[in-house]
Amino acid sequence: MTVRAILALILACAALPAMAQTAAKPAKPAKPAATAPAADPVVARVNGTEIRRSDIVELMRSLPAQAQQQPLEKLYPAVLDQMVRTLLVSQAAHKQKLQDDPEVKKRMALISDQVMADAYVQHLLQKDITDQKLQARYDKYVKDAPPREEINARHILLANEADAKAVIADLNKGADFAKLASEKTTDPAGKSSGGDLGYFTKDEMVPEFADVAFKLKKGEFTQTPVKTQFGWHVIKLEDRRTAKPPTFEQMKPQLANEMSREIVAERVKELSSSAKIEVYNMDGSKPTAAAPATPNAPAAAAPDNGAPTLAPATKEDATPTLAPATKQ
């Protein structure tokens, strides 16, 4: 099996065990080292089958966006090890002639369809998504977005209500909020920052905390402990201002993702309108009521790595936090 075929399998079945990534062609003999381009050296051989640097780079493109930000040198050992192990297992599968197994052939056909669909999507988006279009979308977002208020607050997190009330009593006697936060808060970050949470908008905090914090006046602190899932809080408002809109570079990935969904959904709609689509029940029988030819939900979604796909999106619940994202 060729490394390119292995790579396609890994990209299409990243969530499957390595042994599920068998392929349909026998391995080709390794090319002489002298013919390898200097910019794309051979980085491993497994029973004569070459793995090149470009294969490693291509596989990294399938990783989540956060992982892709890591230097190639850092991820190289793990990615290469994955490719070597996958190739070893694939070669063993070929020795057992599993490529001729009907079930394997069926799975390979499904993988082939997904690879072709993803390639089509990428080709479509490369042509239709440009910086000029993204900039225009960003300008409209900034124009239409209502101004948002953000505040700068400090907090002291306590384990129980009694401790929180004791802190409020100390503050009413003139104690310094930042000093008390460094001494008494159970929030590790707050010990070094004096409880400073920086600037944040209302939707960046859990509701119980945000509702109280945004009602405070500048310089005011809560006279009643605020309970959240994290514990009991004493909150002080330091400042209030109108939030600046995110920059184009900050918004660019989100804008590209939105545009990708719209473009692919529209294209699938066009393809569906000219296709003959027949949908049956799980037992193969005809449905009693006419079923829609295509789902009403958007046909395209973008996974963590930002690569558009035809797979449905999964909406995950946001994790509550008291640490706003760092503004750049």
C-alpha positions as CSV (number, residue, x, y, z in Angstrom):
1,M,0.0,0.0,0.0
2,T,1.3,3.5,-0.9
3,V,1.9,6.1,1.8
4,R,-0.5,8.4,0.0
5,A,-3.3,5.9,0.3
6,I,-2.5,5.4,3.9
7,L,-2.6,9.2,4.4
8,A,-6.0,9.4,2.8
9,L,-7.3,6.8,5.1
10,I,-5.9,8.5,8.2
11,L,-7.4,11.8,7.1
12,A,-10.8,10.3,6.4
13,C,-10.9,8.0,9.5
14,A,-9.0,10.1,12.1
15,A,-11.4,8.9,14.8
16,L,-11.1,5.2,14.0
17,P,-8.5,2.8,15.4
18,A,-5.4,2.3,13.2
19,M,-6.3,-1.2,12.3
20,A,-9.5,0.0,10.6
21,Q,-7.4,1.9,8.1
22,T,-6.6,-0.9,5.7
23,A,-6.3,-0.1,2.0
24,A,-6.8,-1.6,-1.5
25,K,-3.5,-1.6,-3.2
26,P,-0.2,-3.4,-2.5
27,A,2.8,-1.4,-1.5
28,K,5.1,0.0,-4.3
29,P,8.8,-0.5,-4.1
30,A,10.7,2.4,-2.6
31,K,12.3,4.8,-5.0
32,P,16.1,5.2,-5.0
33,A,17.1,7.9,-2.4
34,A,19.0,9.8,-5.1
35,T,15.7,10.7,-6.9
36,A,14.0,12.2,-3.8
37,P,13.7,16.0,-4.0
38,A,15.8,17.8,-1.4
39,A,12.7,19.7,-0.2
40,D,10.7,16.5,0.4
41,P,13.1,13.9,1.9
42,V,12.3,10.4,2.9
43,V,11.8,10.4,6.7
44,A,11.1,6.7,7.2
45,R,10.8,3.4,5.3
46,V,8.6,0.5,6.4
47,N,9.5,-2.7,4.6
48,G,10.6,-0.7,1.6
49,T,7.6,1.7,1.5
50,E,8.6,5.4,1.9
51,I,7.2,8.0,4.1
52,R,8.1,11.5,3.1
53,R,8.2,14.8,4.9
54,S,5.2,16.0,2.8
55,D,3.2,13.1,4.1
56,I,3.8,14.3,7.6
57,V,2.8,17.9,6.7
58,E,-0.4,16.7,5.0
59,L,-1.4,14.6,7.9
60,M,-0.9,17.6,10.3
61,R,-3.5,19.5,8.3
62,S,-6.1,17.1,9.5
63,L,-5.3,17.8,13.2
64,P,-7.4,20.3,15.3
65,A,-6.6,23.9,14.8
66,Q,-4.9,24.2,18.2
67,A,-2.5,21.3,17.3
68,Q,-1.8,22.8,13.9
69,Q,-0.4,25.9,15.6
70,Q,2.3,23.8,17.1
71,P,5.7,23.8,15.3
72,L,6.2,20.8,12.9
73,E,9.3,19.8,14.9
74,K,7.3,19.4,18.1
75,L,4.6,17.2,16.6
76,Y,6.9,15.4,14.1
77,P,7.8,12.3,16.4
78,A,4.2,11.5,17.3
79,V,2.8,12.0,13.8
80,L,5.6,9.9,12.2
81,D,5.0,7.2,14.8
82,Q,1.3,7.1,13.9
83,M,2.1,6.7,10.2
84,V,4.6,4.0,10.8
85,R,2.3,2.0,13.0
86,T,-0.6,2.4,10.6
87,L,1.5,1.3,7.7
88,L,2.8,-1.7,9.6
89,V,-0.8,-2.8,10.4
90,S,-1.9,-2.2,6.8
91,Q,0.9,-4.3,5.4
92,A,0.0,-7.1,7.8
93,A,-3.6,-6.8,6.6
94,H,-2.5,-7.1,3.0
95,K,-0.5,-10.3,3.7
96,Q,-3.8,-11.8,5.0
97,K,-5.5,-10.5,1.8
98,L,-8.0,-8.5,3.8
99,Q,-8.3,-6.1,0.9
100,D,-10.4,-8.7,-0.8
101,D,-12.8,-9.1,2.1
102,P,-16.3,-7.8,1.1
103,E,-16.8,-5.9,4.3
104,V,-13.4,-4.1,3.8
105,K,-14.3,-3.3,0.2
106,K,-17.5,-1.7,1.4
107,R,-15.8,0.4,4.0
108,M,-13.1,1.4,1.6
109,A,-15.8,2.6,-0.9
110,L,-17.4,4.7,1.9
111,I,-14.0,6.2,2.7
112,S,-13.4,6.9,-0.9
113,D,-16.7,8.8,-1.2
114,Q,-15.8,10.9,1.9
115,V,-12.4,11.8,0.5
116,M,-13.8,12.8,-2.8
117,A,-16.5,14.9,-1.2
118,D,-14.0,16.6,1.0
119,A,-11.7,17.3,-2.0
120,Y,-14.7,18.8,-3.9
121,V,-15.5,21.0,-1.0
122,Q,-12.0,22.2,-0.6
123,H,-11.8,23.0,-4.4
124,L,-15.1,24.9,-4.2
125,L,-14.1,27.0,-1.2
126,Q,-10.6,27.8,-2.5
127,K,-12.3,29.4,-5.5
128,D,-15.1,31.2,-3.7
129,I,-13.6,32.4,-0.4
130,T,-11.3,35.4,-0.8
131,D,-9.8,37.9,1.6
132,Q,-11.8,40.6,-0.2
133,K,-15.1,38.8,0.5
134,L,-14.2,38.1,4.1
135,Q,-13.3,41.8,4.6
136,A,-16.7,42.8,3.2
137,R,-18.4,40.4,5.6
138,Y,-16.3,41.7,8.5
139,D,-17.2,45.4,7.7
140,K,-20.9,44.4,7.7
141,Y,-20.5,42.6,11.0
142,V,-18.9,45.7,12.6
143,K,-21.5,48.0,11.1
144,D,-24.5,45.9,12.3
145,A,-23.2,44.7,15.6
146,P,-24.7,46.7,18.5
147,P,-22.2,48.3,20.9
148,R,-21.4,46.0,23.9
149,E,-20.5,47.1,27.4
150,E,-17.6,45.5,29.2
151,I,-16.3,45.9,32.7
152,N,-13.1,45.4,34.6
153,A,-13.8,43.7,38.0
154,R,-12.0,41.9,40.8
155,H,-13.4,39.1,42.8
156,I,-12.5,37.1,46.0
157,L,-13.6,33.5,45.8
158,L,-14.5,31.7,49.1
159,A,-15.4,28.2,50.0
160,N,-18.5,29.1,52.0
161,E,-20.9,32.0,52.7
162,A,-19.6,32.7,56.2
163,D,-16.1,33.3,54.9
164,A,-17.5,35.6,52.2
165,K,-19.4,37.6,54.7
166,A,-16.3,38.0,56.9
167,V,-14.4,39.4,53.9
168,I,-17.2,41.9,53.2
169,A,-17.0,43.0,56.8
170,D,-13.3,43.6,56.5
171,L,-13.8,45.6,53.3
172,N,-16.4,47.7,55.0
173,K,-13.8,48.5,57.7
174,G,-11.4,49.8,55.0
175,A,-9.4,46.7,54.0
176,D,-7.8,46.8,50.6
177,F,-9.7,44.6,48.1
178,A,-6.6,43.5,46.1
179,K,-4.7,42.6,49.3
180,L,-7.5,40.6,50.7
181,A,-7.9,38.8,47.4
182,S,-4.2,37.8,47.4
183,E,-4.5,36.5,51.0
184,K,-8.0,34.8,51.1
185,T,-9.2,33.9,47.6
186,T,-9.3,30.2,46.7
187,D,-8.9,31.2,43.0
188,P,-5.3,30.3,42.2
189,A,-5.0,33.1,39.5
190,G,-6.5,35.6,41.9
191,K,-3.8,35.2,44.5
192,S,-1.2,36.7,42.2
193,S,-3.4,39.2,40.5
194,G,-5.3,40.6,43.5
195,G,-8.5,39.0,42.1
196,D,-8.3,41.0,38.9
197,L,-10.4,39.4,36.1
198,G,-9.5,42.0,33.5
199,Y,-12.1,43.4,31.1
200,F,-15.0,41.1,30.0
201,T,-18.5,41.3,28.5
202,K,-21.5,40.0,30.2
203,D,-21.8,36.8,28.1
204,E,-18.2,35.8,29.0
205,M,-19.1,35.0,32.7
206,V,-21.6,32.6,34.3
207,P,-25.0,34.4,34.6
208,E,-25.1,34.5,38.4
209,F,-21.8,36.4,38.5
210,A,-22.3,38.6,35.5
211,D,-25.8,39.8,36.5
212,V,-24.5,41.1,39.8
213,A,-21.2,42.5,38.5
214,F,-22.8,44.6,35.8
215,K,-25.1,46.2,38.2
216,L,-22.3,47.6,40.4
217,K,-21.1,51.2,40.2
218,K,-17.5,52.0,39.7
219,G,-15.5,51.4,42.9
220,E,-18.4,49.6,44.5
221,F,-18.2,46.0,45.9
222,T,-21.0,43.5,46.7
223,Q,-22.5,43.7,50.2
224,T,-24.0,40.2,49.8
225,P,-22.0,37.1,48.8
226,V,-22.7,35.9,45.2
227,K,-23.0,32.1,44.8
228,T,-22.0,30.3,41.6
229,Q,-21.0,26.8,40.8
230,F,-17.4,27.8,41.7
231,G,-18.2,28.9,45.3
232,W,-19.0,32.2,47.0
233,H,-17.8,35.5,45.5
234,V,-17.2,39.0,46.7
235,I,-17.0,41.3,43.6
236,K,-15.7,44.8,43.1
237,L,-16.2,46.9,39.9
238,E,-13.1,48.7,38.8
239,D,-14.1,50.2,35.5
240,R,-16.7,50.2,32.7
241,R,-16.4,50.9,29.0
242,T,-17.7,50.1,25.6
243,A,-16.1,47.0,24.1
244,K,-14.1,47.4,20.9
245,P,-15.1,45.0,18.1
246,P,-12.7,42.2,17.4
247,T,-10.2,42.8,14.7
248,F,-10.5,41.4,11.2
249,E,-7.7,38.9,11.9
250,Q,-9.4,37.7,15.1
251,M,-12.7,37.3,13.2
252,K,-11.3,35.8,10.0
253,P,-11.5,32.1,11.0
254,Q,-15.1,32.5,12.2
255,L,-16.1,34.5,9.1
256,A,-14.5,31.9,6.8
257,N,-16.3,29.1,8.7
258,E,-19.7,30.8,8.3
259,M,-19.1,31.5,4.6
260,S,-18.0,27.9,4.1
261,R,-21.2,26.6,5.6
262,E,-23.3,28.9,3.4
263,I,-21.4,28.0,0.2
264,V,-21.5,24.3,0.7
265,A,-25.1,24.3,1.8
266,E,-26.1,26.2,-1.3
267,R,-24.1,23.9,-3.6
268,V,-25.7,20.8,-2.0
269,K,-29.1,22.4,-2.5
270,E,-28.3,22.9,-6.2
271,L,-27.0,19.3,-6.6
272,S,-30.1,18.0,-4.9
273,S,-32.5,19.9,-7.1
274,S,-31.2,18.1,-10.2
275,A,-30.6,14.7,-8.6
276,K,-32.9,11.7,-8.2
277,I,-32.9,10.9,-4.5
278,E,-34.8,8.0,-3.1
279,V,-35.0,7.5,0.6
280,Y,-36.3,4.3,2.3
281,N,-36.8,3.0,5.8
282,M,-34.1,1.1,7.7
283,D,-35.7,-2.2,6.5
284,G,-35.6,-1.1,2.9
285,S,-39.3,-0.5,2.7
286,K,-40.8,2.7,1.3
287,P,-41.8,5.3,3.8
288,T,-45.5,5.8,4.3
289,A,-45.2,9.6,4.1
290,A,-43.1,11.5,1.6
291,A,-39.7,12.3,3.2
292,P,-37.8,15.4,2.2
293,A,-35.0,14.7,-0.3
294,T,-32.4,16.5,1.8
295,P,-32.2,17.6,5.4
296,N,-33.4,21.1,6.3
297,A,-30.2,21.6,8.4
298,P,-27.1,23.1,6.8
299,A,-25.2,20.5,4.8
300,A,-21.8,21.7,5.7
301,A,-20.0,22.2,8.9
302,A,-16.5,23.0,10.0
303,P,-14.7,20.8,12.6
304,D,-12.1,22.0,15.1
305,N,-9.4,22.1,12.6
306,G,-11.3,24.6,10.4
307,A,-11.6,22.3,7.4
308,P,-15.1,22.4,5.9
309,T,-16.8,19.0,5.6
310,L,-20.1,17.5,4.6
311,A,-20.5,16.0,8.1
312,P,-23.2,17.5,10.3
313,A,-22.0,19.9,13.0
314,T,-22.2,18.9,16.6
315,K,-23.0,21.8,19.0
316,E,-21.2,21.4,22.3
317,D,-22.3,23.2,25.5
318,A,-20.0,26.0,26.5
319,T,-18.0,25.5,29.6
320,P,-18.7,28.1,32.3
321,T,-15.7,30.1,33.3
322,L,-14.5,33.0,35.3
323,A,-11.5,33.6,33.2
324,P,-12.3,35.7,30.1
325,A,-10.4,35.0,27.0
326,T,-7.3,37.2,26.6
327,K,-8.0,40.2,24.3
328,Q,-5.3,40.9,21.8
